Amino acid sequence: MSQSFPIPSPADWRAEAEKALKGRPVEGLVHLDADHLTTRPLYGRANATDAVFAPRASDADGRAWDLRTLVEGDDPDAANTAVLADLEGGAASVILSGAVLADSGPLGGALNGVAMELAPVGLDAGIDGPDAANALAVVAKGAPRARLMFHMDPLSAYAVAGGSPRPIEAHIELAANTAARHAGAYPDATFFLATGRAAHEAGGSAGQELGFTAAAAVTCLKAAVEAGLPIERALAGTVLGVSVDAEYFDSLARVRALRLIWRSISRAFGSETTARIEARSSRRMLAAKDPWPNLLRLTAAGFAGAVGGADAVVLDGFSRAVGRPDGFARRAARNTQLILMEEAHIGRVADPAAGSWYLDHRTRDLAEAGWAEFQRIEREGGIVASLRGGAFQQRVAASRAAGKARLAEGGGQMVGVTKFVDAEARPVVVEAKAEASPPLNGGDDRCPPLSPLRWAEAFERGAAV
């Protein structure tokens, strides 16, 4: 005989909550985040928003998502060994960075034996993105089925470095012209990476990251159309980047919110296009003094990217805060995703978050916060003007200060950093890398830099936050 249970009302819940709080106000359970959005203690039908359905549309060769790996290389042979090991070890695509991007010769060596018709190849070349894109186009030898991801992103490079060798508008125009030049030969290529990762890594809020992404995407799309690309091709050739960290509920909601924002942007350009989203693990969440707990953080980030519906997920090596990850760290990053995919079956459901009153509410809140930031940037004259004048950086600085204060006051905990600290943490091995170029402090165009941070750094050096 089945037994039915009464469904409690919000008033019933409030009465029980007041008992448990023993005189403290129920309103104390409401939390305010860096975007001034509220998180309530209870979500249900009474305070529900419209349901959100934001699934990934792509099918990565039979997998739920594209397991994407990041390989940094200065020596072509060493980079080639790492690329082949990652692809043979379960990665579906690869992003290359480092000195091997300088010309088609070393880049060709790094990609020796890689079938680019099967394994997409992307670039992370900063302000030199167009030159690296030309090199990759040469290496691909005009194969029309080559799946190239040029990932040109001059705006992030400009924001992080605090300037560019020439006016940033010239770099954006060059990226757009490069895309137009290669669009015919490589019909499956993507050209631009529009991402607010620079804002996130500098301590920015979710809304600020999403707003930067939207503004960067619009800037690239307008430049592409001016360069002669049809808007449909420009939209299809834009990849959206988003950060995911150990705060997995917010991270997966951020992925879903970006899909909603892109839907509005593509409609505004007259050609609704499905978003291509690449989720990358946050570096600001990583610890250096004891990097091993980073494995937990990266697992949470990978979970968030997968559940949130990212088309591709890139996890850093757990030793990233110490130096360039070695083969073991890259293998751990790959295997983390493989376990989520093949053993935990995270991708079996199209949009696992759909139908959750809290996650649908949070998704819509973050989408609205990102859209509000995008509109604010547009009122300031666009992302270039906002960065050049420092208005956007000031808002990020306020979020950064709030995040530091929250940690200092015990509002959040970091395993291995503020809690469960291992006094005798085991060291990790990292790869040597070529001497880095000095940061750009001049050039023809300057702006206040969005300098990256790590939340753990102040605790690791024993200083007050």
GUFI-126911 format. One line per field, with one value per residue (C-alpha): residue number from 1; x negated, y negated, z negated; residue in three letters. Coordinates in steps of 0.5 Angstrom, whole numbers. Last residue first. Layout:
BEGIN
n c(NUM, ...)
east c(X, ...)
north c(Y, ...)
up c(Z, ...)
res c(ala, ...)
! end
This chain:
BEGIN
n c(465, 464, 463, 462, 461, 460, 459, 458, 457, 456, 455, 454, 453, 452, 451, 450, 449, 448, 447, 446, 445, 444, 443, 442, 441, 440, 439, 438, 437, 436, 435, 434, 433, 432, 431, 430, 429, 428, 427, 426, 425, 424, 423, 422, 421, 420, 419, 418, 417, 416, 415, 414, 413, 412, 411, 410, 409, 408, 407, 406, 405, 404, 403, 402, 401, 400, 399, 398, 397, 396, 395, 394, 393, 392, 391, 390, 389, 388, 387, 386, 385, 384, 383, 382, 381, 380, 379, 378, 377, 376, 375, 374, 373, 372, 371, 370, 369, 368, 367, 366, 365, 364, 363, 362, 361, 360, 359, 358, 357, 356, 355, 354, 353, 352, 351, 350, 349, 348, 347, 346, 345, 344, 343, 342, 341, 340, 339, 338, 337, 336, 335, 334, 333, 332, 331, 330, 329, 328, 327, 326, 325, 324, 323, 322, 321, 320, 319, 318, 317, 316, 315, 314, 313, 312, 311, 310, 309, 308, 307, 306, 305, 304, 303, 302, 301, 300, 299, 298, 297, 296, 295, 294, 293, 292, 291, 290, 289, 288, 287, 286, 285, 284, 283, 282, 281, 280, 279, 278, 277, 276, 275, 274, 273, 272, 271, 270, 269, 268, 267, 266, 265, 264, 263, 262, 261, 260, 259, 258, 257, 256, 255, 254, 253, 252, 251, 250, 249, 248, 247, 246, 245, 244, 243, 242, 241, 240, 239, 238, 237, 236, 235, 234, 233, 232, 231, 230, 229, 228, 227, 226, 225, 224, 223, 222, 221, 220, 219, 218, 217, 216, 215, 214, 213, 212, 211, 210, 209, 208, 207, 206, 205, 204, 203, 202, 201, 200, 199, 198, 197, 196, 195, 194, 193, 192, 191, 190, 189, 188, 187, 186, 185, 184, 183, 182, 181, 180, 179, 178, 177, 176, 175, 174, 173, 172, 171, 170, 169, 168, 167, 166, 165, 164, 163, 162, 161, 160, 159, 158, 157, 156, 155, 154, 153, 152, 151, 150, 149, 148, 147, 146, 145, 144, 143, 142, 141, 140, 139, 138, 137, 136, 135, 134, 133, 132, 131, 130, 129, 128, 127, 126, 125, 124, 123, 122, 121, 120, 119, 118, 117, 116, 115, 114, 113, 112, 111, 110, 109, 108, 107, 106, 105, 104, 103, 102, 101, 100, 99, 98, 97, 96, 95, 94, 93, 92, 91, 90, 89, 88, 87, 86, 85, 84, 83, 82, 81, 80, 79, 78, 77, 76, 75, 74, 73, 72, 71, 70, 69, 68, 67, 66, 65, 64, 63, 62, 61, 60, 59, 58, 57, 56, 55, 54, 53, 52, 51, 50, 49, 48, 47, 46, 45, 44, 43, 42, 41, 40, 39, 38, 37, 36, 35, 34, 33, 32, 31, 30, 29, 28, 27, 26, 25, 24, 23, 22, 21, 20, 19, 18, 17, 16, 15, 14, 13, 12, 11, 10, 9, 8, 7, 6, 5, 4, 3, 2, 1)
east c(-90, -95, -101, -104, -107, -102, -96, -97, -98, -92, -87, -91, -92, -92, -93, -88, -92, -91, -91, -96, -97, -103, -107, -109, -109, -109, -111, -118, -119, -119, -125, -124, -121, -123, -118, -115, -116, -112, -114, -110, -107, -110, -105, -99, -94, -87, -84, -86, -91, -90, -83, -81, -75, -70, -67, -73, -74, -81, -77, -71, -76, -80, -74, -71, -78, -77, -70, -72, -78, -74, -70, -76, -78, -72, -73, -80, -79, -83, -79, -72, -74, -76, -70, -65, -64, -62, -55, -57, -61, -55, -50, -55, -55, -48, -48, -53, -48, -42, -45, -48, -41, -38, -43, -42, -34, -35, -40, -36, -29, -33, -29, -35, -41, -43, -42, -43, -44, -49, -54, -56, -57, -61, -66, -67, -66, -68, -73, -76, -76, -80, -84, -86, -88, -92, -96, -97, -100, -104, -107, -109, -106, -109, -110, -108, -101, -100, -102, -95, -95, -90, -83, -80, -73, -70, -62, -61, -54, -54, -54, -61, -64, -62, -64, -71, -71, -70, -75, -80, -79, -80, -86, -88, -89, -96, -99, -101, -105, -102, -95, -90, -83, -86, -88, -81, -79, -77, -70, -70, -63, -61, -54, -48, -47, -41, -42, -40, -46, -41, -39, -46, -47, -41, -43, -50, -47, -43, -49, -53, -48, -49, -56, -56, -51, -56, -61, -56, -54, -61, -65, -71, -73, -70, -72, -68, -71, -66, -68, -67, -67, -60, -58, -63, -60, -53, -55, -58, -66, -68, -73, -68, -64, -69, -71, -63, -64, -70, -67, -61, -65, -69, -63, -59, -66, -67, -60, -60, -67, -64, -57, -61, -65, -73, -79, -84, -83, -76, -77, -82, -78, -72, -73, -71, -76, -76, -77, -74, -75, -71, -71, -78, -81, -75, -75, -83, -83, -77, -80, -86, -83, -79, -85, -89, -83, -83, -90, -89, -84, -89, -93, -100, -105, -99, -98, -96, -99, -92, -87, -91, -92, -85, -83, -87, -84, -85, -83, -85, -82, -83, -79, -82, -77, -79, -86, -90, -97, -95, -102, -101, -94, -98, -103, -98, -94, -100, -102, -94, -95, -101, -97, -96, -98, -94, -92, -88, -88, -82, -84, -81, -82, -88, -91, -97, -104, -108, -104, -110, -115, -110, -109, -117, -117, -110, -113, -113, -108, -113, -115, -109, -102, -98, -91, -89, -83, -80, -84, -84, -92, -93, -92, -95, -102, -102, -101, -107, -112, -110, -112, -118, -120, -118, -122, -119, -112, -106, -101, -93, -88, -81, -76, -71, -64, -59, -63, -61, -65, -64, -57, -55, -49, -50, -44, -41, -34, -32, -25, -21, -23, -21, -19, -13, -15, -21, -28, -30, -36, -36, -42, -42, -45, -50, -55, -60, -55, -49, -47, -40, -41, -41, -34, -31, -33, -36, -32, -34, -36, -33, -26, -26, -28, -22, -17, -20, -19, -12, -10, -14, -9, -10, -8, -4, -7, -3, -3, -3, 0)
north c(-79, -78, -75, -68, -67, -62, -65, -71, -67, -62, -67, -67, -73, -75, -83, -86, -92, -99, -101, -103, -103, -105, -100, -101, -96, -90, -84, -82, -76, -69, -65, -58, -53, -48, -42, -41, -36, -37, -37, -33, -37, -37, -42, -39, -44, -41, -48, -55, -53, -45, -46, -53, -56, -61, -67, -66, -74, -74, -70, -75, -80, -78, -77, -84, -87, -83, -85, -92, -91, -88, -95, -99, -95, -96, -103, -104, -109, -104, -98, -101, -104, -98, -94, -99, -106, -107, -105, -99, -97, -98, -94, -88, -89, -88, -82, -79, -80, -78, -71, -70, -71, -67, -61, -62, -61, -55, -52, -54, -51, -45, -43, -43, -42, -35, -38, -33, -27, -22, -27, -26, -18, -17, -12, -14, -22, -24, -18, -21, -28, -26, -22, -28, -32, -27, -25, -33, -33, -26, -29, -36, -42, -49, -52, -52, -55, -50, -43, -41, -41, -45, -42, -44, -42, -43, -43, -46, -44, -46, -39, -38, -44, -44, -37, -39, -45, -40, -35, -41, -43, -36, -35, -42, -39, -36, -43, -44, -51, -53, -53, -54, -58, -63, -59, -57, -51, -52, -52, -52, -54, -53, -57, -55, -61, -65, -70, -77, -80, -81, -74, -72, -76, -74, -67, -68, -71, -64, -60, -64, -63, -56, -56, -61, -56, -50, -55, -58, -50, -48, -53, -49, -53, -54, -60, -61, -62, -63, -60, -64, -62, -60, -67, -70, -65, -67, -74, -74, -75, -81, -85, -89, -83, -80, -87, -87, -80, -81, -87, -83, -77, -82, -85, -78, -75, -82, -82, -74, -75, -82, -78, -72, -77, -79, -77, -78, -71, -72, -79, -76, -69, -74, -70, -71, -66, -68, -64, -57, -53, -48, -52, -52, -54, -59, -62, -63, -70, -72, -70, -74, -80, -79, -78, -84, -89, -87, -88, -95, -97, -95, -101, -98, -94, -93, -95, -93, -86, -83, -87, -87, -80, -79, -83, -80, -73, -69, -62, -59, -53, -49, -42, -40, -38, -43, -41, -47, -45, -44, -47, -53, -55, -54, -59, -64, -63, -64, -70, -72, -70, -75, -78, -72, -66, -60, -56, -50, -44, -39, -32, -28, -32, -35, -28, -29, -26, -32, -37, -40, -39, -43, -49, -49, -50, -54, -60, -63, -58, -53, -58, -57, -55, -49, -47, -40, -36, -29, -27, -20, -18, -17, -25, -27, -22, -25, -32, -31, -28, -33, -39, -35, -35, -42, -45, -51, -48, -49, -43, -44, -39, -38, -33, -35, -33, -28, -23, -20, -24, -30, -31, -38, -42, -43, -44, -50, -49, -54, -54, -60, -63, -59, -63, -59, -53, -52, -55, -56, -59, -65, -67, -74, -78, -84, -82, -80, -76, -77, -71, -70, -66, -72, -74, -68, -72, -69, -67, -60, -59, -52, -54, -60, -55, -50, -56, -58, -51, -51, -58, -56, -50, -43, -37, -32, -25, -20, -12, -7, 0)
up c(-5, -11, -9, -10, -3, -2, -5, 0, 6, 5, 9, 15, 19, 26, 28, 32, 34, 34, 42, 47, 54, 59, 55, 48, 42, 45, 40, 41, 46, 42, 42, 45, 41, 36, 34, 28, 22, 16, 8, 3, -2, -9, -13, -10, -11, -12, -11, -9, -4, -3, -2, 0, -5, -4, -8, -13, -14, -9, -4, -4, -4, 2, 6, 5, 7, 13, 15, 14, 18, 24, 24, 24, 30, 34, 33, 35, 41, 45, 43, 44, 50, 53, 50, 53, 53, 45, 47, 50, 44, 39, 44, 44, 36, 36, 41, 36, 30, 34, 36, 29, 26, 31, 30, 22, 23, 27, 22, 16, 19, 22, 28, 33, 29, 33, 40, 45, 40, 42, 41, 34, 35, 29, 32, 39, 39, 32, 32, 38, 36, 30, 34, 39, 33, 30, 36, 37, 30, 31, 38, 34, 33, 34, 27, 20, 21, 26, 22, 23, 30, 33, 36, 42, 44, 50, 52, 46, 43, 36, 34, 37, 35, 28, 28, 31, 25, 20, 22, 23, 16, 13, 17, 14, 7, 10, 11, 4, 4, 11, 10, 16, 16, 20, 25, 27, 32, 39, 42, 49, 52, 59, 59, 64, 69, 70, 76, 76, 72, 66, 66, 66, 60, 56, 57, 55, 48, 47, 49, 44, 38, 39, 38, 32, 29, 29, 26, 21, 19, 19, 15, 16, 22, 29, 34, 41, 48, 54, 61, 67, 74, 74, 73, 78, 83, 82, 82, 89, 88, 92, 87, 85, 83, 79, 75, 73, 71, 67, 63, 62, 59, 55, 52, 50, 47, 43, 40, 39, 35, 31, 29, 27, 22, 24, 20, 25, 27, 29, 33, 37, 38, 41, 48, 55, 59, 66, 73, 73, 79, 82, 89, 89, 96, 97, 90, 90, 92, 89, 82, 83, 85, 78, 74, 78, 76, 69, 69, 72, 67, 61, 63, 65, 60, 55, 48, 41, 42, 39, 43, 50, 50, 48, 54, 59, 59, 65, 63, 70, 69, 75, 77, 84, 88, 94, 94, 96, 93, 86, 84, 88, 85, 78, 80, 82, 76, 72, 75, 74, 66, 65, 60, 56, 59, 56, 62, 64, 67, 69, 69, 75, 81, 77, 78, 73, 75, 75, 71, 67, 73, 77, 72, 72, 79, 80, 76, 69, 66, 63, 58, 54, 55, 58, 57, 58, 60, 58, 52, 50, 49, 56, 57, 51, 52, 60, 57, 52, 57, 62, 57, 55, 62, 64, 58, 55, 53, 49, 50, 48, 48, 51, 49, 54, 51, 50, 54, 61, 65, 61, 61, 62, 59, 52, 48, 45, 43, 38, 34, 33, 26, 19, 13, 11, 15, 11, 8, 1, -2, 3, 7, 8, 14, 12, 18, 13, 9, 4, -1, -4, -10, -15, -12, -17, -23, -29, -34, -35, -28, -28, -30, -25, -20, -22, -21, -15, -12, -14, -11, -4, -4, -6, -1, -5, -5, -1, -3, 2, 0)
res c(val, ala, ala, gly, arg, glu, phe, ala, glu, ala, trp, arg, leu, pro, ser, leu, pro, pro, cys, arg, asp, asp, gly, gly, asn, leu, pro, pro, ser, ala, glu, ala, lys, ala, glu, val, val, val, pro, arg, ala, glu, ala, asp, val, phe, lys, thr, val, gly, val, met, gln, gly, gly, gly, glu, ala, leu, arg, ala, lys, gly, ala, ala, arg, ser, ala, ala, val, arg, gln, gln, phe, ala, gly, gly, arg, leu, ser, ala, val, ile, gly, gly, glu, arg, glu, ile, arg, gln, phe, glu, ala, trp, gly, ala, glu, ala, leu, asp, arg, thr, arg, his, asp, leu, tyr, trp, ser, gly, ala, ala, pro, asp, ala, val, arg, gly, ile, his, ala, glu, glu, met, leu, ile, leu, gln, thr, asn, arg, ala, ala, arg, arg, ala, phe, gly, asp, pro, arg, gly, val, ala, arg, ser, phe, gly, asp, leu, val, val, ala, asp, ala, gly, gly, val, ala, gly, ala, phe, gly, ala, ala, thr, leu, arg, leu, leu, asn, pro, trp, pro, asp, lys, ala, ala, leu, met, arg, arg, ser, ser, arg, ala, glu, ile, arg, ala, thr, thr, glu, ser, gly, phe, ala, arg, ser, ile, ser, arg, trp, ile, leu, arg, leu, ala, arg, val, arg, ala, leu, ser, asp, phe, tyr, glu, ala, asp, val, ser, val, gly, leu, val, thr, gly, ala, leu, ala, arg, glu, ile, pro, leu, gly, ala, glu, val, ala, ala, lys, leu, cys, thr, val, ala, ala, ala, ala, thr, phe, gly, leu, glu, gln, gly, ala, ser, gly, gly, ala, glu, his, ala, ala, arg, gly, thr, ala, leu, phe, phe, thr, ala, asp, pro, tyr, ala, gly, ala, his, arg, ala, ala, thr, asn, ala, ala, leu, glu, ile, his, ala, glu, ile, pro, arg, pro, ser, gly, gly, ala, val, ala, tyr, ala, ser, leu, pro, asp, met, his, phe, met, leu, arg, ala, arg, pro, ala, gly, lys, ala, val, val, ala, leu, ala, asn, ala, ala, asp, pro, gly, asp, ile, gly, ala, asp, leu, gly, val, pro, ala, leu, glu, met, ala, val, gly, asn, leu, ala, gly, gly, leu, pro, gly, ser, asp, ala, leu, val, ala, gly, ser, leu, ile, val, ser, ala, ala, gly, gly, glu, leu, asp, ala, leu, val, ala, thr, asn, ala, ala, asp, pro, asp, asp, gly, glu, val, leu, thr, arg, leu, asp, trp, ala, arg, gly, asp, ala, asp, ser, ala, arg, pro, ala, phe, val, ala, asp, thr, ala, asn, ala, arg, gly, tyr, leu, pro, arg, thr, thr, leu, his, asp, ala, asp, leu, his, val, leu, gly, glu, val, pro, arg, gly, lys, leu, ala, lys, glu, ala, glu, ala, arg, trp, asp, ala, pro, ser, pro, ile, pro, phe, ser, gln, ser, met)
! end
